[in-house]
């Protein structure tokens, strides 16, 4: 897995946008007490279900890989002039 530039910032943005996407799909909002791990896994599984990201092989489904997938997903959605896309 190749590390991408600004991966931590991309992950934060992916969680923010992903939560809005989940709410538009009818899911309730995450509470302030939800762990980041839970949010990441929930958003990853929702995006896989909606065929917006390619699923990881079952033996490689770990938190680090899910974070990477979410960062890649949002990086592809950003406009070319966005500061995180550079």
CNS distance restraints for C-alpha pairs under 8 A (distance, minus, plus):
assign (resid   3 and name CA) (resid   7 and name CA) 7.38 0.50 0.50
assign (resid   6 and name CA) (resid  10 and name CA) 6.09 0.50 0.50
assign (resid   6 and name CA) (resid  84 and name CA) 6.58 0.50 0.50
assign (resid   7 and name CA) (resid  11 and name CA) 6.04 0.50 0.50
assign (resid   7 and name CA) (resid  68 and name CA) 7.45 0.50 0.50
assign (resid   7 and name CA) (resid  71 and name CA) 6.00 0.50 0.50
assign (resid   8 and name CA) (resid  12 and name CA) 6.42 0.50 0.50
assign (resid   8 and name CA) (resid  71 and name CA) 7.87 0.50 0.50
assign (resid   9 and name CA) (resid  13 and name CA) 6.32 0.50 0.50
assign (resid   9 and name CA) (resid  84 and name CA) 7.64 0.50 0.50
assign (resid  10 and name CA) (resid  14 and name CA) 6.00 0.50 0.50
assign (resid  10 and name CA) (resid  71 and name CA) 5.10 0.50 0.50
assign (resid  10 and name CA) (resid  74 and name CA) 6.68 0.50 0.50
assign (resid  10 and name CA) (resid  75 and name CA) 6.79 0.50 0.50
assign (resid  10 and name CA) (resid  84 and name CA) 7.03 0.50 0.50
assign (resid  11 and name CA) (resid  15 and name CA) 6.14 0.50 0.50
assign (resid  11 and name CA) (resid  67 and name CA) 6.57 0.50 0.50
assign (resid  11 and name CA) (resid  68 and name CA) 7.82 0.50 0.50
assign (resid  11 and name CA) (resid  70 and name CA) 6.29 0.50 0.50
assign (resid  11 and name CA) (resid  71 and name CA) 4.86 0.50 0.50
assign (resid  11 and name CA) (resid  74 and name CA) 7.84 0.50 0.50
assign (resid  12 and name CA) (resid  16 and name CA) 6.33 0.50 0.50
assign (resid  13 and name CA) (resid  17 and name CA) 6.11 0.50 0.50
assign (resid  13 and name CA) (resid  74 and name CA) 7.40 0.50 0.50
assign (resid  14 and name CA) (resid  18 and name CA) 5.52 0.50 0.50
assign (resid  14 and name CA) (resid  70 and name CA) 6.11 0.50 0.50
assign (resid  14 and name CA) (resid  71 and name CA) 6.34 0.50 0.50
assign (resid  14 and name CA) (resid  73 and name CA) 7.66 0.50 0.50
assign (resid  14 and name CA) (resid  74 and name CA) 5.50 0.50 0.50
assign (resid  15 and name CA) (resid  19 and name CA) 5.92 0.50 0.50
assign (resid  15 and name CA) (resid  39 and name CA) 7.44 0.50 0.50
assign (resid  15 and name CA) (resid  40 and name CA) 7.14 0.50 0.50
assign (resid  15 and name CA) (resid  43 and name CA) 7.60 0.50 0.50
assign (resid  15 and name CA) (resid  70 and name CA) 7.98 0.50 0.50
assign (resid  16 and name CA) (resid  20 and name CA) 6.65 0.50 0.50
assign (resid  17 and name CA) (resid  21 and name CA) 6.24 0.50 0.50
assign (resid  18 and name CA) (resid  22 and name CA) 6.09 0.50 0.50
assign (resid  18 and name CA) (resid  43 and name CA) 6.29 0.50 0.50
assign (resid  19 and name CA) (resid  23 and name CA) 6.23 0.50 0.50
assign (resid  19 and name CA) (resid  29 and name CA) 6.88 0.50 0.50
assign (resid  19 and name CA) (resid  30 and name CA) 7.38 0.50 0.50
assign (resid  19 and name CA) (resid  43 and name CA) 7.38 0.50 0.50
assign (resid  20 and name CA) (resid  24 and name CA) 6.26 0.50 0.50
assign (resid  21 and name CA) (resid  25 and name CA) 6.33 0.50 0.50
assign (resid  22 and name CA) (resid  26 and name CA) 6.50 0.50 0.50
assign (resid  22 and name CA) (resid  27 and name CA) 5.41 0.50 0.50
assign (resid  22 and name CA) (resid  28 and name CA) 7.63 0.50 0.50
assign (resid  22 and name CA) (resid  29 and name CA) 7.76 0.50 0.50
assign (resid  22 and name CA) (resid  43 and name CA) 7.48 0.50 0.50
assign (resid  22 and name CA) (resid  46 and name CA) 7.64 0.50 0.50
assign (resid  23 and name CA) (resid  27 and name CA) 4.80 0.50 0.50
assign (resid  23 and name CA) (resid  28 and name CA) 5.82 0.50 0.50
assign (resid  23 and name CA) (resid  29 and name CA) 6.13 0.50 0.50
assign (resid  30 and name CA) (resid  34 and name CA) 6.43 0.50 0.50
assign (resid  30 and name CA) (resid  39 and name CA) 7.41 0.50 0.50
assign (resid  34 and name CA) (resid  38 and name CA) 6.60 0.50 0.50
assign (resid  34 and name CA) (resid  39 and name CA) 7.03 0.50 0.50
assign (resid  35 and name CA) (resid  39 and name CA) 6.56 0.50 0.50
assign (resid  36 and name CA) (resid  40 and name CA) 6.13 0.50 0.50
assign (resid  37 and name CA) (resid  41 and name CA) 6.22 0.50 0.50
assign (resid  37 and name CA) (resid  63 and name CA) 7.09 0.50 0.50
assign (resid  38 and name CA) (resid  42 and name CA) 6.00 0.50 0.50
assign (resid  39 and name CA) (resid  43 and name CA) 6.07 0.50 0.50
assign (resid  40 and name CA) (resid  44 and name CA) 5.99 0.50 0.50
assign (resid  40 and name CA) (resid  63 and name CA) 7.70 0.50 0.50
assign (resid  40 and name CA) (resid  66 and name CA) 6.91 0.50 0.50
assign (resid  40 and name CA) (resid  67 and name CA) 6.69 0.50 0.50
assign (resid  40 and name CA) (resid  70 and name CA) 7.91 0.50 0.50
assign (resid  41 and name CA) (resid  45 and name CA) 6.12 0.50 0.50
assign (resid  41 and name CA) (resid  63 and name CA) 7.39 0.50 0.50
assign (resid  41 and name CA) (resid  66 and name CA) 6.90 0.50 0.50
assign (resid  42 and name CA) (resid  46 and name CA) 6.19 0.50 0.50
assign (resid  43 and name CA) (resid  47 and name CA) 6.12 0.50 0.50
assign (resid  44 and name CA) (resid  48 and name CA) 6.17 0.50 0.50
assign (resid  44 and name CA) (resid  53 and name CA) 7.98 0.50 0.50
assign (resid  44 and name CA) (resid  66 and name CA) 6.37 0.50 0.50
assign (resid  44 and name CA) (resid  69 and name CA) 7.69 0.50 0.50
assign (resid  44 and name CA) (resid  70 and name CA) 6.72 0.50 0.50
assign (resid  45 and name CA) (resid  49 and name CA) 6.04 0.50 0.50
assign (resid  46 and name CA) (resid  50 and name CA) 6.19 0.50 0.50
assign (resid  47 and name CA) (resid  51 and name CA) 6.02 0.50 0.50
assign (resid  47 and name CA) (resid  52 and name CA) 5.07 0.50 0.50
assign (resid  47 and name CA) (resid  53 and name CA) 5.77 0.50 0.50
assign (resid  48 and name CA) (resid  52 and name CA) 5.91 0.50 0.50
assign (resid  48 and name CA) (resid  53 and name CA) 5.23 0.50 0.50
assign (resid  48 and name CA) (resid  54 and name CA) 6.20 0.50 0.50
assign (resid  48 and name CA) (resid  55 and name CA) 5.74 0.50 0.50
assign (resid  52 and name CA) (resid  73 and name CA) 7.90 0.50 0.50
assign (resid  53 and name CA) (resid  69 and name CA) 7.38 0.50 0.50
assign (resid  53 and name CA) (resid  73 and name CA) 6.76 0.50 0.50
assign (resid  56 and name CA) (resid  60 and name CA) 6.28 0.50 0.50
assign (resid  56 and name CA) (resid  61 and name CA) 5.84 0.50 0.50
assign (resid  56 and name CA) (resid  65 and name CA) 7.91 0.50 0.50
assign (resid  57 and name CA) (resid  61 and name CA) 6.37 0.50 0.50
assign (resid  60 and name CA) (resid  65 and name CA) 7.30 0.50 0.50
assign (resid  61 and name CA) (resid  65 and name CA) 6.45 0.50 0.50
assign (resid  61 and name CA) (resid  66 and name CA) 6.93 0.50 0.50
assign (resid  62 and name CA) (resid  66 and name CA) 6.26 0.50 0.50
assign (resid  63 and name CA) (resid  67 and name CA) 6.14 0.50 0.50
assign (resid  64 and name CA) (resid  68 and name CA) 6.29 0.50 0.50
assign (resid  65 and name CA) (resid  69 and name CA) 6.20 0.50 0.50
assign (resid  66 and name CA) (resid  70 and name CA) 6.25 0.50 0.50
assign (resid  67 and name CA) (resid  71 and name CA) 6.22 0.50 0.50
assign (resid  68 and name CA) (resid  72 and name CA) 6.17 0.50 0.50
assign (resid  69 and name CA) (resid  73 and name CA) 6.08 0.50 0.50
assign (resid  70 and name CA) (resid  74 and name CA) 6.32 0.50 0.50
assign (resid  71 and name CA) (resid  75 and name CA) 6.05 0.50 0.50
assign (resid  72 and name CA) (resid  76 and name CA) 6.28 0.50 0.50
assign (resid  73 and name CA) (resid  77 and name CA) 6.63 0.50 0.50
assign (resid  74 and name CA) (resid  78 and name CA) 6.36 0.50 0.50
assign (resid  75 and name CA) (resid  84 and name CA) 7.70 0.50 0.50
assign (resid  75 and name CA) (resid  85 and name CA) 6.33 0.50 0.50
assign (resid  78 and name CA) (resid  82 and name CA) 6.42 0.50 0.50
assign (resid  78 and name CA) (resid  85 and name CA) 6.50 0.50 0.50
assign (resid  79 and name CA) (resid  85 and name CA) 7.30 0.50 0.50
assign (resid  80 and name CA) (resid  85 and name CA) 6.13 0.50 0.50
assign (resid  80 and name CA) (resid  86 and name CA) 7.60 0.50 0.50
assign (resid  81 and name CA) (resid  85 and name CA) 6.97 0.50 0.50
assign (resid  81 and name CA) (resid  86 and name CA) 7.60 0.50 0.50
assign (resid  82 and name CA) (resid  86 and name CA) 7.10 0.50 0.50
